[in-house]
Amino acid sequence: MTSPLEFDREHELALVRAAIAGEEKAIQELSDRLRCVPRILSAQNARSGRPLDTHDLADLVQDAIVVILEKLTEYEGRAPLEGWMYRVCCLEFMNGVRRKRRVQIRVGSDSDRVERAVSEADGSVDRAALLHAIERVGGVEAEAVALKHFEGLTFEEMSQRLELPTSTLKTRYYKGLARLEALLSDTEGDDGP
């Protein structure tokens, strides 16, 4: 009789090797076993006070699965496959939370600066320069910044209007803000004596 802590190391290694080799049956079994990833990350998120929203968590699940598949050749069979996946998920969860915090810190100052520039007619950047900079950002990034700051739309409303997933739209918005900040900084540097 085997205890719950015992596992069939040879089966686990054979499964991984077969999946890497492209055997359909092994790929299907691996796919079934990857279903634990959303549950692991959701539980991690709940234990950590839910620092990630639904969209962030969905993105993280996809990222974690990609990392697991990329690192599958590193699996040595020291633990059941799900235990190995759990460790990868925990690391990816911590990385995801750190990324989100970095973006919030970086974007917080950029967002405040853009809002001040929009609301202050005699501020450090006039409205014409701001509109020109947004135009230079271009694309979905510029649309997202304009919708957020000129129309006051939420990410969900912007997502519906632009017909993009909310997570994609957030990424584009933050990239647009970073580009806008760089353009505004360049504009200020040009005003020198």
C-alpha positions as CSV (number, residue, x, y, z in Angstrom):
1,M,0.0,0.0,0.0
2,T,1.4,3.4,-0.9
3,S,1.0,6.5,1.3
4,P,-0.5,9.7,-0.1
5,L,3.1,11.2,-0.1
6,E,4.4,8.4,-2.4
7,F,4.0,8.7,-6.2
8,D,5.1,6.8,-9.2
9,R,8.2,8.8,-10.2
10,E,8.8,6.7,-13.3
11,H,5.2,7.4,-14.6
12,E,5.6,11.1,-14.0
13,L,8.9,11.3,-15.8
14,A,7.6,9.1,-18.7
15,L,4.5,11.4,-19.0
16,V,6.7,14.5,-19.2
17,R,9.1,13.0,-21.7
18,A,6.2,11.7,-23.8
19,A,4.4,15.1,-23.7
20,I,7.7,16.9,-24.7
21,A,8.0,14.4,-27.6
22,G,4.5,15.3,-28.8
23,E,2.6,12.2,-28.0
24,E,-1.0,13.0,-28.2
25,K,-2.2,10.9,-25.2
26,A,0.5,12.3,-22.9
27,I,-0.3,15.9,-24.1
28,Q,-3.9,15.3,-23.2
29,E,-3.0,13.9,-19.7
30,L,-0.7,16.8,-19.1
31,S,-3.4,19.2,-20.2
32,D,-5.8,17.6,-17.8
33,R,-3.3,17.9,-15.0
34,L,-2.6,21.6,-15.8
35,R,-6.2,22.3,-14.7
36,C,-4.8,22.7,-11.2
37,V,-3.0,25.9,-12.1
38,P,-6.1,28.2,-11.9
39,R,-7.1,26.7,-8.6
40,I,-3.6,27.1,-7.2
41,L,-3.3,30.7,-8.2
42,S,-6.8,31.5,-7.1
43,A,-6.0,30.0,-3.6
44,Q,-2.7,32.0,-3.5
45,N,-4.6,35.2,-4.4
46,A,-7.2,34.6,-1.7
47,R,-4.5,33.8,1.0
48,S,-2.7,37.0,0.1
49,G,-5.7,39.2,0.4
50,R,-6.6,39.3,-3.2
51,P,-4.0,41.6,-4.6
52,L,-4.9,40.6,-8.1
53,D,-8.2,41.3,-9.7
54,T,-10.1,38.8,-12.0
55,H,-8.4,40.0,-15.1
56,D,-4.9,40.0,-13.6
57,L,-5.5,36.5,-12.3
58,A,-6.6,35.3,-15.7
59,D,-3.5,36.7,-17.3
60,L,-1.3,35.2,-14.6
61,V,-2.9,31.7,-15.2
62,Q,-1.9,31.9,-18.8
63,D,1.6,33.2,-18.0
64,A,2.1,30.4,-15.4
65,I,1.0,27.7,-17.8
66,V,3.5,29.0,-20.4
67,V,6.3,29.0,-17.8
68,I,5.4,25.5,-16.8
69,L,5.5,24.3,-20.4
70,E,8.7,26.1,-21.0
71,K,10.3,24.6,-17.9
72,L,8.9,21.1,-18.4
73,T,12.3,19.8,-19.4
74,E,13.6,20.8,-16.0
75,Y,11.1,18.5,-14.2
76,E,13.2,15.8,-12.4
77,G,10.5,13.7,-10.8
78,R,11.4,14.6,-7.2
79,A,7.7,15.3,-6.4
80,P,4.4,14.7,-8.2
81,L,4.0,16.8,-11.2
82,E,1.3,18.9,-9.5
83,G,3.7,19.6,-6.6
84,W,6.3,20.9,-9.0
85,M,3.6,23.0,-10.8
86,Y,2.6,24.3,-7.4
87,R,6.1,25.7,-6.8
88,V,6.2,27.2,-10.2
89,C,2.8,28.8,-9.6
90,C,3.8,30.2,-6.2
91,L,6.9,31.9,-7.8
92,E,4.8,33.2,-10.7
93,F,2.2,34.5,-8.3
94,M,4.8,36.5,-6.4
95,N,6.3,37.8,-9.6
96,G,2.8,38.8,-10.8
97,V,2.1,40.7,-7.6
98,R,5.4,42.5,-7.8
99,R,4.8,43.5,-11.4
100,K,1.4,44.9,-10.6
101,R,2.8,46.9,-7.7
102,R,5.6,48.3,-9.8
103,V,3.2,49.3,-12.5
104,Q,0.9,51.0,-9.9
105,I,3.7,52.9,-8.4
106,R,5.2,54.0,-11.8
107,V,1.8,54.8,-13.4
108,G,0.5,56.6,-10.3
109,S,2.9,59.4,-10.7
110,D,2.4,59.5,-14.5
111,S,-1.3,59.5,-14.2
112,D,-1.2,62.3,-11.6
113,R,1.0,64.3,-14.0
114,V,-1.3,63.8,-17.0
115,E,-4.4,64.7,-14.9
116,R,-2.7,67.9,-13.6
117,A,-1.7,68.8,-17.2
118,V,-5.2,68.3,-18.4
119,S,-6.9,70.3,-15.6
120,E,-4.4,73.2,-15.2
121,A,-4.6,75.5,-18.2
122,D,-1.5,77.4,-17.0
123,G,0.3,74.3,-15.7
124,S,3.7,72.9,-16.7
125,V,2.2,71.5,-19.9
126,D,-0.5,73.4,-21.8
127,R,-3.5,71.6,-23.3
128,A,-2.3,72.0,-26.9
129,A,1.1,70.4,-26.0
130,L,-0.8,67.6,-24.2
131,L,-3.1,66.9,-27.1
132,H,-0.1,66.9,-29.5
133,A,1.8,64.5,-27.3
134,I,-1.3,62.2,-27.1
135,E,-1.5,62.3,-30.9
136,R,2.1,61.3,-31.2
137,V,1.5,58.4,-28.9
138,G,-1.0,57.1,-31.4
139,G,-2.9,53.9,-31.7
140,V,-4.9,52.2,-29.0
141,E,-2.6,53.6,-26.4
142,A,-3.6,57.2,-27.2
143,E,-7.3,56.3,-27.4
144,A,-7.1,54.6,-24.0
145,V,-5.4,57.6,-22.4
146,A,-7.8,60.0,-24.0
147,L,-10.9,58.0,-23.0
148,K,-9.7,57.6,-19.4
149,H,-8.6,61.2,-18.9
150,F,-10.9,63.2,-21.1
151,E,-14.1,61.1,-20.9
152,G,-13.6,59.6,-17.5
153,L,-14.4,56.1,-18.6
154,T,-13.6,53.0,-16.5
155,F,-11.4,50.2,-17.9
156,E,-14.5,48.1,-18.4
157,E,-16.3,50.9,-20.3
158,M,-13.2,51.5,-22.4
159,S,-13.0,47.8,-23.1
160,Q,-16.5,47.7,-24.4
161,R,-16.1,50.7,-26.6
162,L,-12.8,49.6,-28.1
163,E,-13.8,45.9,-28.2
164,L,-10.7,44.7,-26.4
165,P,-10.2,42.5,-23.4
166,T,-9.9,44.7,-20.2
167,S,-6.5,43.2,-19.4
168,T,-5.2,44.1,-22.9
169,L,-6.6,47.6,-22.6
170,K,-5.0,48.2,-19.2
171,T,-1.6,47.2,-20.7
172,R,-2.1,49.5,-23.6
173,Y,-3.2,52.3,-21.3
174,Y,-0.2,52.0,-19.1
175,K,2.2,51.9,-22.1
176,G,0.4,55.0,-23.5
177,L,0.9,56.8,-20.2
178,A,4.6,55.9,-20.1
179,R,5.1,57.1,-23.7
180,L,3.1,60.2,-23.0
181,E,5.2,61.0,-19.9
182,A,8.4,60.6,-22.0
183,L,7.0,62.9,-24.7
184,L,5.9,65.5,-22.2
185,S,9.4,65.4,-20.6
186,D,11.0,65.9,-24.0
187,T,8.7,68.8,-24.6
188,E,9.6,70.5,-21.4
189,G,13.3,70.1,-22.2
190,D,12.8,71.9,-25.5
191,D,11.5,75.0,-23.8
192,G,14.9,75.8,-22.3
193,P,16.7,79.2,-22.9
